[in-house]
Amino acid sequence: MSAQAQLAEAISPNELRRAFSVFPTGVVAVCALIEGKPVGFAVNSFNSVSLDPPLVSICVGNTSSTWPLLAKAERLGLTVLGAGHSELCRKLASRTADRFDGAAWTTKNSGAILIEGGALWLECRQSAAFPAGDHEMIMLEVHEAELFAETDPLVFHQSQFRELMGDA
């Protein structure tokens, strides 16, 4: 029996999801204009990768119907969502809702969409993609960054949105 098969028997996907939920993450909106319409989704598998060259990564489920559309974009807008974006995050994660209903956003000349009220805006270009189990790891080259230091990020922990606590 292979090591991968042994690991698969050791823990179920639901148990692993619950285990991973104890690690707090930010939530990032990945968006662009596609054929004149806003397209996007939310990910919590976002990481900084390299300063030189400037790279970040996201992971996208192989069953995503949104990523094949976004993958065609010249540039992607990545917004680290702000603490007040929990409702918007739910819409961006939905398969049926109007994902941009009530959202304030801006579009760059490249077609990248950035969400108003975010903690960080990144304008990126896809540079590589790697298979990663039931996901695909996407490497993105960062072309522009704008930080909003006064905005607390949206935090996802144990399947709930949470707030950061200030210094005591």
N, C-alpha and C positions, 0 to 999 in steps of 0.2 A: 504494500500500500504506500502511495506517495505521501510525502510530508504535507502537501496541499490537501489531499483527501483526509488525512488524519486531523488537520486543523479544521476542515469543514465539519467533521463529526463532533469536534470538541465544543463548538458554540454555534447556536442558531443565529440567523440574521437579526431576529428580534432581540435576542439577548445581547448581541454585539451593539446594536443600535442603542439599547438602554445603557450599556457600559460606556459607550462614547459620549452619551448625553451629559456625563458629569464634567466634561471638559467644556468650559464656556467658550463660545466663539462669537465673533462679529458676524454680521450678515451683509452681503454685498449684492447690490443690484447690477446686473450685467445687461446693458441695453444699447440699441442702435435703431436708426431709421432704416427700415427695409421696404423698398418700393413705396416710399413716402409715408409709411405707417410705423408707429412706435412698436418695437418688439423687445421683450426682455423677460428676465426671470431672476429669482433670488437664489444665491448660493451661500452656504456657510463653510464651504471647503475652499477658502481663499488663503493664500500664503505669500509672503514675500520670499523671493528666491535668491536674487542677486542684485548687488548695487552696480556692478560693472561687468557686463551690461545690465541695465535696469530691467529686471524680470520679476513677474509675479506669476502665480499659477492658480487655476481653479480646477475643480473636478466636476464633471457633468455626467449624469446617469446615461447609460447607453439607450434607454427608452425615451429620452427627451425628444419631444417634437419641436421644441423651440431652438435648441442648439443648432440643428442643421440650417436654420434660417440665419441665425446670428453668425455662424461660421463664415458666411459669405460676405459679411460686412468688411469694408475697408478698415474701419476703426471701431472699437467698442468703448463705450463709456462704462466705467466701473465706479459705483458710488458706495462707499461704506455708509450704510444707512444710519441715520441719527436716531436717538432714543425715542423720538416721537413718531417713528415710522412703522410701528408694529402692524397697524391695519394695512398699510401699503405693502408691507412684507407679505402678509397673508394673501393679498391679491396677486402679487408677483409670483407666489408659489402655487397659485390656483391653476387648475387646468380649464376652468369654465368661466371665471370672472373676467370682466374688462380690467385687465391688469393695470391700466393707467388712469382709470376713473378717479377723478379727484386729485391726481398727483400733479405737483408743480415740477416741471422739468425744462431743461434747456438743451438745445441741439448745437453741436459744434459743426463747423463747415464740413468736416469729414463724415458726418452722419452719426457720430457718437452721441448718445443721450446721457445726460447727467441729471440726477435727481436733486432738486432744491432741498435744503435742510440736512444734507448729508454731512458727515464728519470729514470725508476725503473724497475728492474726485480724481480719477485717473483716466487718461485717454490712452488706449492700448491698441496694439496690433498683434494678431495671432502669429506666433513664430514657430510653434511646434505642437504636436499632439502625440500622446502615447497611450496605448491601451493599458488599462489598470483595472482588471477584474470586471465588475459590472458597471464601471465608470470609464471615462476617458480623462486623462490629465492634460490640460491645455496650458501651454506656456505662452505668456503674453509679454510682449516688449512694451515697456512704459515710455510714452512719448511726452506726456504732460502730466503734472500733478498739481493739485491745489488743495491745501489743507485748511480746514475750518476748526481751529484748535478750541474754540469756545463751545463746540457742539459735542456732546457726549454720544458715543456710538450706541446703536442698538445691540444688546447682548442676548444671545440665545443659550440657555442652560437648562438641562433636564426638561427639554421639550416645552419651555416657557420663555417668554421675553422677560428680561430682567433689567434693572437699572444699576449703574455703578454707584457706589457710595463714595462721597467725598472724603477728604482727610478728616479724621476725628479731632 
